[in-house]
Amino acid sequence: MTSEENGIMRDAFYYLRDHNDPPALGTDACADFFLNAAKDMGTLVSVTWKNHPLAQNLILAIYEYLDVKCKAKAGGAS
């Protein structure tokens, strides 16, 4: 693994750690949570990693996974 790939993986880990507890879908806090998560994702992908394909795909996958967790908390299908 290159040092760049290692850094992307590290930042993806921290991104998930920092956004790991989304509120349930339909709550007032849900929209704020996802706006902040999207802002952080954009900064990581475009500013920190200059749209590196691994960063784009990995961070987006985590963001989509957060949606699954949000729906599960609301009692939706995962």
C-alpha positions as CSV (number, residue, x, y, z in Angstrom):
1,M,0.0,0.0,0.0
2,T,1.3,3.4,-0.9
3,S,1.6,6.2,1.8
4,E,-1.2,8.0,0.0
5,E,-3.5,5.0,0.1
6,N,-2.6,4.4,3.7
7,G,-3.5,8.1,4.5
8,I,-6.9,7.7,2.7
9,M,-7.6,4.5,4.6
10,R,-6.7,6.3,7.9
11,D,-8.9,9.2,7.1
12,A,-11.8,6.9,6.1
13,F,-11.5,5.2,9.5
14,Y,-11.6,8.5,11.3
15,Y,-14.5,9.7,9.2
16,L,-16.5,6.6,10.2
17,R,-15.5,6.9,13.8
18,D,-16.5,10.6,13.9
19,H,-19.9,10.0,12.2
20,N,-20.7,6.5,13.5
21,D,-23.9,7.3,15.4
22,P,-26.5,8.9,13.1
23,P,-29.8,9.8,14.5
24,A,-32.9,7.9,13.4
25,L,-34.4,8.8,10.1
26,G,-37.2,11.4,10.4
27,T,-35.8,13.1,13.5
28,D,-34.9,16.7,13.6
29,A,-31.3,15.9,14.1
30,C,-31.1,13.6,11.1
31,A,-30.9,16.4,8.5
32,D,-28.2,18.3,10.4
33,F,-26.2,15.1,10.9
34,F,-26.2,14.3,7.2
35,L,-25.4,17.9,6.2
36,N,-22.4,17.9,8.4
37,A,-21.3,14.4,7.3
38,A,-21.6,15.6,3.6
39,K,-19.6,18.7,4.3
40,D,-16.9,16.7,6.0
41,M,-16.9,14.2,3.1
42,G,-16.5,16.9,0.6
43,T,-13.6,18.4,2.4
44,L,-11.9,15.0,2.8
45,V,-12.4,14.0,-0.8
46,S,-11.8,17.3,-2.7
47,V,-9.5,19.3,-0.4
48,T,-7.5,16.7,1.5
49,W,-7.2,14.0,-1.2
50,K,-7.8,16.1,-4.3
51,N,-10.5,13.8,-5.7
52,H,-8.3,10.7,-5.5
53,P,-10.5,7.8,-6.8
54,L,-9.9,5.7,-3.7
55,A,-11.0,8.6,-1.4
56,Q,-14.1,9.3,-3.6
57,N,-15.3,5.7,-3.5
58,L,-14.4,4.8,0.0
59,I,-15.8,7.9,1.8
60,L,-18.9,7.8,-0.4
61,A,-19.4,4.2,0.6
62,I,-19.2,5.1,4.3
63,Y,-21.6,8.0,3.8
64,E,-24.1,5.6,2.2
65,Y,-23.6,3.1,5.0
66,L,-24.5,5.8,7.5
67,D,-27.9,6.1,5.7
68,V,-28.4,2.3,6.3
69,K,-27.7,2.8,10.0
70,C,-30.0,5.8,10.1
71,K,-32.9,3.8,8.6
72,A,-32.2,0.8,10.9
73,K,-32.6,3.1,13.9
74,A,-35.9,4.2,12.6
75,G,-37.0,0.6,12.2
76,G,-36.6,0.5,8.5
77,A,-35.0,-2.2,6.4
78,S,-31.2,-2.3,6.2
